[in-house]
Amino acid sequence: MKKLLLSAAALATLGMGSQAVYAGSHADKSGDAHHAEMKHSDIVDTAAANEDFSTLVAAVKAADLVDALKGDGPFTVFAPTNEAFAALPAGALDDLLKPENKEKLQALLKYHVVSGKILAGDIADGSTDVETLQGTTLTVTKSVDGVTVDGAKVTTADLKTSNGVIHVIDTVVMPK
C-alpha cells in the first residue's frame, strides 16, 4: 500500500520553510541548543508561506476567516492548491470573491475544515464521513490508491502547524 509521507523533498518542492513544519531543538549560530521547542506556524501562516496556496490565502482573507484559522484549534484543513482553484469553472472564483458573496465563500472554505487534528495515520481503510465547520460532512476514503476527500486526491499529507494539520488536495471540493 502506498502511504502518503511527508519528506524533506516534498517540503522543498512545496517551498515550505523549515520553521513552518519543524519542531524540536535547534542549534543557534554559537552551537548552543535552544531550551524551548521551536513553535510551528499556525495554519494561516503556514499556508501563506507557500506560494501554491496564494489563492486559498486570498480567499480566506476575503471571507474574513483569518482570525478563526489562527485560533487555538486544533483544525484539519484540506487545502486546495492554486491549480485546484484555477480548475473551477470560468468566473466562479471571481464571483465567490465579491463582497456580496462572502457568506457563500465562507461556507465553501469552512467545508474544507474539520474540527480536530486528523493525521494520515489516523485514517482507517475505507470511507469515513467527517463533519466540517460548514455543518455538513466530507467523505474521506483511504484505499490502496491513497486518500481522497470527496473525490479530491490528497497529494501531500500531514503539514503540521501549531493549531492543527494541513493536507494538500488537488481539487476544490463543493458542499453537498
N, C-alpha and C positions, 0 to 999 in steps of 0.2 A: 504494500500500500504506500502510495506516495504521500508523505506528510508535508505540510507546509511548514517550513522552518525559516526563521529569520536569521540571516547570516550577515557577516561583515560585508560581503559582496553585495547583498541586497540593500544594505544601508547605503553603501557607496553609490549604487545605482539610483537609489531614491534621492540622493543628495542630502540625506539627513546628517546633521551634525551629531557627533558622538554624545554631546551633552543631552541631547533630546531623548536618548534611549539608554544611556549607560548609567548604572548606579554601582557604587562600590567605592573603595578607597582610590584616591587619585594622587599621584605624586606631583608636587609643585616644582618650580624651577630649581629649588635648592635640594630636591630629592626627598624632602620630608613628606610623609603621608598626611593628608588632611585627616583630622579626627572624625569629622562628620561625614556621613554618606552624602554623595552628590545627589541633588534632587533632580528628578525627571522634570521636564517641562510639562505643562498641562496640555490637554487635548488641543486647544486653540493654538497655543504657541508651537506645538509640535507640527501641526498642520501648516501653520504659517511659515515655518522654516523649510518646507518642502514645496518647491515650485510646481510640482504635479498636483497640488491641492489649491492653487490660487483661485480657481473658480469657486470651489467649496468655501474657502475662507471669505471671499467676497459675498457669497450668498448668506453665510452665517452672519456677517456684519449687516447686510441689508435686512435680514429678518430679526435683527436685534436679539440674537441668541448667544452673543459672545460671553456675556456675564454668566448665563446659565451653563455653558460648556466649560467655563473656568471654575465652576462651583466644585464643591467637595466630591461629588460623585459617590461611588465610582460609576463610570459610564462605559459602555461598549459602543463604539461608533463604527459603523460600516461606511467607510469613506469613499465616495466615488472620485475618480481622478478627473482632471480636466478633459481627457479624452472621452470619458463616460458622459460628462455634461455636453460635450460637442456632438455626441451621437443622438441627443434629444431632437425631436422634430424641429425644423427651422422655425425660429422665433419663439419657441417655448420658454427658453431660459430668459430671454429679454422680457417676455411677458411676465414671468414669475418675479423678476427683479423690480418691477414697477411698484411704487409705494402703495398703490391701491390693491395690490395682490399680496401684501405682506402676510396675511393670515394663511393663504394658500402655500406660500413659500415656507412659512414656519411649519405647517403640517407636513410638507414634503421632507424637510430636514429632520424633524422630530421622528419621522418614520424610519430614519437611518440610525436612530439612537435607542439603546436599551439600557435600562437601569441595572447596575451591577457590572462586574468585571468578568467577562467570559473569554477565557483564553482558548486557543485552538485545541489544546489538550483536554479541555473541559467538554468538548462537543462529542456527543455519543454518535455512533454509527446510525444511519437512518435519518429520519426527518423529525425535527422538533420545532414547535411554534413558540416564539418568544414575544412577549408584549413590548411594544415600542412606547416611547414617550408621547407619540401621537395618539395612542389609545387603541390601536389595532395590533395585529400580530404579523410578524415576519416568519417565514418558514426557512429554517436553517437546515440544510441537508449535507450530511457527510457520507461520502462514498469513496470507492477506490479511485475515482477521478478527482477527488479533492472536496472542498467545501463550497457550497453555493448558498446565497441568501436571496430568496425569492427569484432564483434563476441567475442572479449575478454571481460571477465567479470571484472567490476570494483569491487575489493574486499575491498578496503579502499579508501574513498574519502576525499578530502579537507585537505591534509597535506600542510598547509600554509607555505610559505617561504617568504623571503624578496623581491624576484623578481618573485613571481608567486605562483603556486599551483601544487602539485603532486597528481595524482590519481593512485593508485596501480592497475595493471591489471595482470591477470593470464596467459596471452599468449603474445608472441611476434607477433605483427601484421605486415604483409608484405605489402609493397606498391603495389598498383594496376598497 
